[in-house]
Amino acid sequence: QVQLAESGGGSVQPGGSLRLSCAASGSIFGIKTMDWYRQAPGKERELVATITIGGSPNYADSVKGRFIISRDGAKNVVHLQMNSLKPEDTAVYYCHLNTYGATHWGKGTLVTVSS
């Protein structure tokens, strides 16, 4: 059984920074990517950033230049450094583990950007 534990959410003013972390544990085989999604109130869940097993990142256009995804492969931990946060970044952020056999979701962590 695979578990994803997210941490680091909270409230911040516009222009501020937060760092999210997600630790994957359990029987994990064949990782393809580790990803961050988000879902704002009344909107569909969207992909924010992804990082491959080889460490190659990709970002949604809305966060390019502001967010950085990184991974500690030895520990199956993925981070999302979020800088220059905007009110429109307010959402529940979900960690996602994509393997060749299955996909797994975390429970989500709330990020609120407000003055």
C-alpha positions in Angstrom: 0.0 0.0 0.0 1.3 3.4 -1.0 0.8 6.5 1.1 1.6 10.1 0.2 2.0 12.6 3.1 1.9 16.3 2.2 3.0 19.1 4.4 3.8 22.8 4.2 0.5 24.4 3.3 -0.8 27.5 5.0 -1.7 31.2 4.6 0.6 33.8 3.1 0.3 37.3 1.7 0.7 38.1 -2.0 4.3 38.1 -3.0 5.2 35.6 -0.3 6.6 32.1 -0.5 5.7 28.6 0.7 7.4 25.2 0.4 5.3 22.1 0.0 6.7 18.6 0.6 5.3 15.2 -0.1 6.8 11.9 1.2 5.8 8.7 -0.5 6.0 5.5 1.5 5.0 1.8 1.0 5.6 -0.6 -1.8 6.7 1.7 -4.6 7.9 0.4 -7.9 8.5 1.8 -11.3 8.1 5.6 -10.7 7.6 7.6 -13.8 6.9 11.0 -12.4 6.0 12.8 -9.1 3.7 15.7 -9.6 1.8 18.5 -7.9 -1.8 19.3 -8.9 -4.1 22.0 -7.5 -7.8 22.6 -7.3 -9.2 26.0 -6.6 -12.8 26.4 -5.4 -15.3 25.9 -8.2 -12.6 24.8 -10.7 -11.2 21.6 -12.0 -8.0 20.0 -10.7 -5.0 21.1 -12.8 -1.4 20.0 -13.1 1.0 22.5 -11.6 4.4 20.8 -11.9 5.9 17.4 -12.7 9.3 15.9 -12.3 10.5 12.7 -14.0 12.5 9.9 -12.5 15.5 11.4 -14.2 14.9 14.8 -12.6 13.4 16.7 -15.6 10.8 19.3 -14.5 7.9 20.7 -16.3 5.5 23.5 -15.2 2.1 24.9 -16.1 2.5 28.2 -17.8 0.7 30.0 -14.9 3.6 29.1 -12.5 6.7 29.1 -14.7 9.4 31.3 -13.3 7.7 31.3 -9.8 7.5 27.6 -8.7 10.3 25.1 -8.5 9.8 21.3 -8.2 12.5 19.1 -6.9 12.9 15.5 -5.8 15.0 13.6 -3.4 15.0 10.3 -5.2 16.6 8.3 -2.5 13.8 9.2 -0.1 10.9 9.4 -2.6 10.2 13.0 -1.5 9.1 15.8 -3.8 9.1 19.5 -3.0 7.3 22.5 -4.5 8.9 25.8 -3.8 6.4 28.5 -4.5 7.6 32.1 -4.8 5.9 35.3 -5.7 2.6 33.9 -4.7 -0.6 35.4 -6.1 -4.2 35.3 -4.9 -5.0 33.1 -7.9 -2.6 30.4 -6.5 -5.1 29.8 -3.7 -6.1 26.1 -3.9 -5.8 22.7 -2.4 -2.5 21.3 -3.6 -2.3 17.5 -4.2 0.8 15.3 -4.4 0.5 12.7 -7.2 2.7 9.6 -7.7 2.7 8.2 -11.2 4.1 4.7 -11.6 4.0 2.1 -14.4 1.5 0.1 -12.3 -0.8 2.7 -10.8 -1.3 6.3 -9.7 -1.6 7.5 -6.2 -2.9 10.7 -4.6 -2.3 12.5 -1.4 -5.1 14.0 0.7 -4.1 17.6 -0.2 -2.9 20.6 1.6 -4.5 24.1 1.5 -2.6 27.1 0.3 -4.3 30.5 0.8 -2.8 33.7 -0.6 -4.6 36.7 0.7 -3.8 40.1 2.1 
